[in-house]
């Protein structure tokens, strides 16, 4: 499967780069890509041990019992991390909580699909990341060098605070840059994010993309997300 995806991406190189001259790669892409050179990648998710499901149920019950308290307590938790502070209102003993954290540390990164990524230039000011297969939606995004921003069919994704994910976060320690589009009105909210970074051990590049749309009442209408782990250029 991966060989087929890789060959298709390689076959596209000539067409995507024809007529373009080599240019200076924007700083945000330099640690990860070379122009017109595909990199091996995979869409991934995280799977904790089966026993962890029991703790998810306990936390769900705690959230239902006292939503306001749970919301406030959860603010102490970095996104994608286990709740880092024990409290009896979590609905578990301290020993159970310690086991909850221990089980989370045993989580594994699981591959969902093999893909390939490739950086190409449309002009000195406009670049894009091409993705194969399920990552092909990335091709709709354009990076504008002068604005340090991405554009999509929704609008402009502007730079927000850098990512410094801790070791307990879903995919472990990694650092990167993030861009976001946000539109909110009386009908609902649309949020689109893209982030690009590197794992703490420098072994993998990380690309995270998410597009969400909810009604004014908070009912989800759309949620497309993917986490791509790839081998950066050496």
C-alpha positions as CSV (number, residue, x, y, z in Angstrom):
1,X,0.0,0.0,0.0
2,X,2.7,2.5,1.0
3,X,4.8,1.6,-2.1
4,X,1.8,2.5,-4.3
5,X,1.2,5.8,-2.5
6,X,4.9,6.6,-2.7
7,X,5.1,5.9,-6.4
8,X,2.1,8.0,-7.2
9,X,3.6,10.9,-5.3
10,X,6.9,10.5,-7.0
11,X,5.1,10.5,-10.4
12,X,3.6,13.9,-9.5
13,X,6.9,15.5,-8.8
14,X,7.6,16.4,-12.4
15,X,4.2,17.9,-13.0
16,X,4.1,19.9,-9.8
17,X,7.6,21.4,-10.2
18,X,7.7,21.9,-14.0
19,X,8.4,25.5,-14.9
20,X,9.4,26.4,-11.4
21,X,12.9,27.5,-10.5
22,X,14.5,26.6,-7.2
23,X,14.0,29.2,-4.6
24,X,14.8,29.9,-1.0
25,X,12.6,27.7,1.2
26,X,10.7,29.7,3.9
27,X,12.2,29.4,7.3
28,X,9.1,27.7,8.7
29,X,9.6,24.7,6.3
30,X,13.5,24.4,6.3
31,X,13.7,21.9,9.2
32,X,11.3,19.5,7.5
33,X,11.3,19.7,3.7
34,X,13.3,20.2,0.6
35,X,11.5,21.7,-2.4
36,X,9.9,19.1,-4.6
37,X,11.2,16.1,-2.6
38,X,8.6,13.7,-1.2
39,X,8.9,12.6,2.4
40,X,7.5,9.4,3.9
41,X,4.6,10.1,6.3
42,X,1.8,8.4,8.1
43,X,-1.5,9.5,9.6
44,X,-1.5,8.4,13.2
45,X,-3.7,8.2,16.3
46,X,-3.0,7.2,19.9
47,X,-4.3,4.0,21.6
48,X,-4.0,3.7,25.4
49,X,-4.3,0.2,27.0
50,X,-7.9,-1.2,27.1
51,X,-8.0,-0.8,30.9
52,X,-7.8,3.0,30.3
53,X,-11.4,3.0,29.1
54,X,-12.7,2.5,32.6
55,X,-11.1,5.8,33.7
56,X,-12.6,7.6,30.8
57,X,-16.0,6.4,32.0
58,X,-15.2,7.6,35.6
59,X,-14.2,11.0,34.3
60,X,-17.3,11.3,32.2
61,X,-19.4,10.6,35.3
62,X,-17.5,13.2,37.3
63,X,-18.2,15.7,34.5
64,X,-21.9,15.0,34.5
65,X,-22.1,15.2,38.3
66,X,-20.6,18.7,38.5
67,X,-20.0,20.2,35.1
68,X,-18.8,23.6,36.4
69,X,-16.3,22.1,38.7
70,X,-15.0,19.7,36.1
71,X,-14.7,22.5,33.5
72,X,-12.7,24.6,35.9
73,X,-10.5,21.6,37.1
74,X,-9.8,20.6,33.5
75,X,-8.3,24.1,32.7
76,X,-5.2,22.8,34.5
77,X,-4.8,20.2,31.8
78,X,-2.8,20.8,28.6
79,X,-4.7,19.8,25.5
80,X,-4.5,16.1,24.8
81,X,-3.0,15.3,28.3
82,X,-4.4,13.4,31.3
83,X,-5.8,15.5,34.1
84,X,-2.6,16.3,36.0
85,X,-4.0,17.1,39.5
86,X,-5.7,14.5,41.7
87,X,-9.0,15.4,43.4
88,X,-11.6,13.2,45.2
89,X,-14.3,14.8,42.9
90,X,-12.8,12.9,40.0
91,X,-14.6,9.8,41.3
92,X,-11.5,7.7,41.9
93,X,-9.1,7.0,44.8
94,X,-5.6,8.4,44.7
95,X,-4.3,4.9,43.9
96,X,-6.7,4.6,41.0
97,X,-5.6,8.0,39.8
98,X,-1.9,7.0,39.9
99,X,-2.9,3.9,37.8
100,X,-4.8,6.2,35.4
101,X,-1.6,8.2,34.8
102,X,0.5,5.0,34.5
103,X,-1.8,3.5,31.9
104,X,-1.7,6.7,29.9
105,X,2.1,6.5,29.8
106,X,1.7,3.1,28.2
107,X,-0.2,4.5,25.2
108,X,1.0,3.7,21.7
109,X,1.1,5.6,18.5
110,X,-0.9,3.7,15.9
111,X,-0.7,4.1,12.1
112,X,-3.9,4.7,10.3
113,X,-2.6,5.3,6.7
114,X,0.6,5.7,4.8
115,X,0.9,9.0,2.9
116,X,3.5,11.2,1.5
117,X,4.1,15.0,1.8
118,X,5.9,17.3,-0.6
119,X,6.7,21.0,-0.5
120,X,6.3,23.0,-3.7
121,X,6.5,26.6,-4.7
122,X,3.9,28.5,-6.7
123,X,5.8,31.8,-6.6
124,X,8.5,33.4,-4.5
125,X,5.7,34.4,-2.0
126,X,3.4,31.3,-2.2
127,X,4.2,27.7,-1.2
128,X,2.1,24.7,-0.4
129,X,2.4,21.3,1.2
130,X,1.1,18.6,-1.1
131,X,-0.4,15.4,0.5
132,X,-1.2,12.1,-1.0
133,X,-4.3,10.0,-0.3
134,X,-6.2,11.0,2.8
135,X,-3.8,13.9,3.3
136,X,-4.7,15.5,0.0
137,X,-6.9,18.2,1.7
138,X,-3.6,19.9,2.7
139,X,-3.1,20.9,-1.0
140,X,-5.9,23.4,-0.6
141,X,-3.8,25.5,1.8
142,X,-1.3,28.1,0.6
143,X,1.5,29.6,2.7
144,X,2.1,33.3,2.1
145,X,5.7,34.2,3.0
146,X,5.1,38.0,3.4
147,X,2.3,37.5,5.9
148,X,3.6,34.3,7.6
149,X,0.0,33.0,7.1
150,X,-1.8,30.2,5.4
151,X,-4.9,30.8,3.3
152,X,-7.7,28.2,2.6
153,X,-11.1,28.3,1.1
154,X,-12.4,29.7,4.4
155,X,-9.9,32.6,4.7
156,X,-6.6,33.4,6.3
157,X,-5.0,31.3,9.0
158,X,-3.0,33.6,11.1
159,X,0.0,32.7,13.4
160,X,-1.0,32.1,17.0
161,X,1.1,31.0,20.0
162,X,3.8,28.4,19.4
163,X,3.2,24.8,20.6
164,X,5.3,23.4,23.4
165,X,3.6,20.0,24.1
166,X,4.8,18.2,27.2
167,X,5.8,14.6,27.5
168,X,2.3,13.7,28.9
169,X,0.5,15.2,25.9
170,X,-1.2,12.8,23.4
171,X,1.7,12.4,21.0
172,X,4.5,13.1,23.5
173,X,6.8,16.1,23.7
174,X,6.9,18.2,20.6
175,X,7.4,21.8,19.6
176,X,6.1,23.7,16.7
177,X,4.3,26.7,15.1
178,X,0.5,27.0,14.6
179,X,-1.9,29.0,12.5
180,X,-5.6,29.5,12.9
181,X,-8.7,30.8,11.1
182,X,-11.7,31.6,13.3
183,X,-15.1,32.9,12.2
184,X,-18.0,33.2,14.6
185,X,-21.4,34.7,14.2
186,X,-25.0,34.2,15.4
187,X,-25.3,31.0,13.2
188,X,-22.2,29.2,14.5
189,X,-18.5,28.9,14.5
190,X,-15.8,27.7,12.0
191,X,-12.3,27.0,13.2
192,X,-9.4,25.8,11.0
193,X,-5.9,25.1,12.4
194,X,-2.7,23.8,11.0
195,X,0.5,23.2,13.0
196,X,4.0,22.1,12.0
197,X,6.7,21.0,14.4
198,X,9.2,18.4,15.5
199,X,9.2,15.8,18.2
200,X,11.4,16.4,21.2
201,X,13.9,13.7,20.1
202,X,14.1,15.3,16.6
203,X,13.2,11.9,15.1
204,X,9.8,12.9,13.5
205,X,8.2,16.0,12.0
206,X,4.6,16.6,13.1
207,X,1.8,18.1,11.0
208,X,-1.6,18.6,12.6
209,X,-4.6,19.8,10.7
210,X,-8.2,20.3,12.0
211,X,-11.3,21.9,10.5
212,X,-14.3,22.2,12.8
213,X,-17.8,23.7,12.4
214,X,-20.4,24.0,15.1
215,X,-23.8,25.6,15.4
216,X,-24.5,28.5,17.8
217,X,-25.9,25.9,20.2
218,X,-22.6,23.9,20.1
219,X,-23.9,21.0,17.9
220,X,-21.0,19.7,15.7
221,X,-21.6,20.0,12.0
222,X,-18.1,19.1,10.8
223,X,-14.9,17.8,12.3
224,X,-12.1,16.8,10.0
225,X,-8.8,16.3,11.8
226,X,-5.6,14.4,11.2
227,X,-2.2,14.1,12.8
228,X,0.7,13.3,10.4
229,X,4.0,12.0,11.6
230,X,6.8,12.1,9.0
231,X,10.5,11.7,8.5
232,X,12.0,15.2,8.0
233,X,14.9,15.9,5.7
234,X,18.3,15.3,7.1
